[in-house]
Amino acid sequence: MVALMTAEPLYTPNEAHLTVATNTTLLADMEGANDDVINAVPAWKNSMASRNARLYDDPDSVFERQKLVKEYVKSL
């Protein structure tokens, strides 16, 4: 979109939020935010894997404990 606005010599909007400079800055900010998300995803996935292992996969996990508690309560 910015390339299209830049290529058109007759594009001269009166509104500040529609100017080429404003949109170029917005594009750069959005690309930076997208890069930040891309860089944060591996750490987030590792955290989720660690959490899931602690909650579900370990023999001493919360899930295993709740099953034992449920069995105990049923036996009463």
C-alpha positions in Angstrom: 0.0 0.0 0.0 2.8 2.4 0.9 4.6 1.5 -2.3 1.5 2.2 -4.2 1.1 5.6 -2.5 4.7 6.4 -3.2 4.5 5.5 -6.8 1.5 7.8 -7.4 2.7 11.4 -7.9 -0.8 12.9 -7.6 -1.4 11.3 -4.1 -1.4 14.3 -1.8 -4.0 13.8 1.0 -5.0 16.6 3.3 -5.4 14.4 6.3 -2.2 13.7 8.3 -3.1 10.1 9.0 -3.2 9.4 5.2 0.1 10.8 4.2 2.9 8.7 2.9 5.2 9.5 5.7 2.7 8.6 8.4 1.9 5.3 6.7 5.6 4.5 6.2 6.1 5.0 9.9 3.0 2.9 10.7 4.3 0.1 8.5 7.7 0.2 10.2 6.1 0.0 13.6 3.9 -2.9 12.5 6.8 -4.8 11.1 8.7 -4.2 14.3 5.8 -5.5 16.4 5.5 -8.5 14.1 9.2 -9.3 14.5 8.8 -9.0 18.3 6.0 -11.5 18.3 8.0 -13.9 16.0 10.9 -13.7 18.4 8.8 -14.3 21.5 7.0 -17.4 20.2 9.8 -19.9 20.8 10.1 -18.8 24.5 6.3 -19.0 24.9 6.2 -22.5 23.3 8.9 -23.7 25.7 7.0 -22.2 28.6 3.8 -24.0 27.5 5.7 -27.3 27.1 7.2 -27.0 30.5 3.8 -26.1 32.0 2.1 -29.0 30.3 4.8 -31.4 31.4 4.3 -30.2 35.0 0.5 -30.4 34.9 0.0 -33.6 32.9 3.1 -35.6 32.0 5.0 -36.0 35.3 4.1 -39.0 37.5 3.6 -36.4 40.3 1.6 -34.0 38.2 -1.6 -32.2 39.2 -3.6 -34.3 36.8 -2.3 -37.6 38.4 -3.0 -36.2 41.9 -6.6 -35.3 41.1 -7.2 -38.8 39.8 -5.9 -40.2 43.0 -8.1 -37.9 45.1 -11.1 -38.7 42.9 -10.5 -42.5 43.5 -10.1 -41.9 47.2 -13.3 -39.9 47.4 -15.2 -42.6 45.5 -13.9 -45.2 47.9 -15.5 -43.5 50.9 
